[in-house]
């Protein structure tokens, strides 16, 4: 299917892009019930190579059914690894309750990841070295497990995974990520209490802090390769994991992690296909990473760039400096933070507005939200898609630059700063960054949202005073993109993007609490005292 990915997708499907082609090598398979510290037993498959061993071990913990990773076992065997696949607590063959999602594998009361690693290390077929592998939810399981510091965990390979469930999965910008959470949880038949619990905690409170790996990054003590995508649902999580652990992790992790950012995300759109976009650097191969740490004791890590990232660009521009892989010794890369200002004539300019009273308003009706078209999604349309279908709506303010006369590279985090007011007690503000092609296509690069009640903090809600002007910031996450000559930069501002985000009812009540809604008049100020703008990280080459 063009823009969708099955909710039942297994780690095998996502991982095969990173495996070197190999012949099949037979492996023995044994299923055991591994006891956790509280007596709950987890269904665990052990895939051993032929021979006597002992071998190093690759561990995969998954909520999608351990049977789905069997296809990786022959490759593991040929590389000289045992592969251990385990169902999450309460999922498929495992005992216990799958509630709440991921917390049982972390560093708190139940530490299923830790217990499994240490159980593996005691087995006769194990040489005591365990590496963790996970793409998507199994990658999240590794982010949760690493801070518990299992003594026999040697390294991890984590792909497209969040580092904070609240900020990147459940309530991005304080707004509920409706399609992602509801479709994933219900489509995979998780315990309904998971969704109920997420709904019960719209603020970043102690519930979320107890399962937030970013808060305990200093506890991680193993080198990890983080693989992400610019259109991924968890782009910010991949970048945050790398930057925090690379700088703040224990001595076994600090300075030894690596980041690889590719052109796509959780599946891809065919609207733009980037040249060589799926040809990953050699170091992105999982076996190269595991061999480095479990067979070579890290010798050669200094030869791998700290950051390898794909710079996207117009696929049909033969002269673009984009559409290629680049390297850096850090993230974010060195760039100039360039402010580009919104003007009342709906133009984007480098100069700040000089008007004394410039502003534009629109009406936002939660019953008629702006429909989602592309972007960083999982089960709905995704990737770089044309936004013209929604840009003509009366509840969108669209600002466009003149055509560029040279290539401009934007690499790094992108933020929008606005001065706003509303007739409502609470509302949302959204922003999209688009690349407008000469033929008129307006291709989404990034988007973001901020729930106004969280303008000062995600930890608490502060309702708005109607008609009062507030300064807010919308985080669009990050990208690496070259805009070609003849193209234009476009920013679209509004208050909804559904079903990517659940529409704010404008009543002051949390979204989803009841069916009440109100139409709000929202205003964006762009004048000398309130110079609303976007900050673009421009890389000059």
Secondary structure as UniProt FT lines:
FT   TURN            7..8
FT   HELIX           11..15
FT   HELIX           16..18
FT   STRAND          27..35
FT   TURN            37..38
FT   STRAND          41..49
FT   STRAND          55..62
FT   HELIX           66..72
FT   HELIX           73..78
FT   TURN            79..80
FT   STRAND          81..87
FT   TURN            89..90
FT   TURN            92..93
FT   TURN            101..102
FT   HELIX           103..105
FT   HELIX           112..121
FT   TURN            124..125
FT   STRAND          126..135
FT   HELIX           137..146
FT   TURN            147..148
FT   TURN            151..152
FT   STRAND          153..159
FT   HELIX           165..170
FT   STRAND          171..172
FT   TURN            173..174
FT   STRAND          175..176
FT   HELIX           178..187
FT   TURN            188..189
FT   HELIX           192..199
FT   HELIX           206..209
FT   TURN            210..211
FT   HELIX           213..219
FT   STRAND          223..229
FT   TURN            230..231
FT   TURN            233..234
FT   HELIX           235..248
FT   TURN            251..256
FT   STRAND          258..262
FT   TURN            275..278
FT   HELIX           282..284
FT   HELIX           286..294
FT   TURN            297..300
FT   HELIX           301..303
FT   STRAND          307..312
FT   TURN            315..316
FT   TURN            318..319
FT   STRAND          324..328
FT   STRAND          336..342
FT   TURN            344..345
FT   STRAND          347..349
FT   STRAND          359..364
FT   HELIX           366..368
FT   HELIX           388..391
FT   TURN            394..395
FT   STRAND          397..400
FT   STRAND          408..422
FT   STRAND          428..436
FT   TURN            438..439
FT   STRAND          442..451
FT   HELIX           452..454
FT   TURN            466..467
FT   STRAND          470..483
FT   TURN            485..486
FT   STRAND          488..494
FT   TURN            499..500
FT   TURN            511..512
FT   STRAND          520..526
FT   STRAND          533..539
//
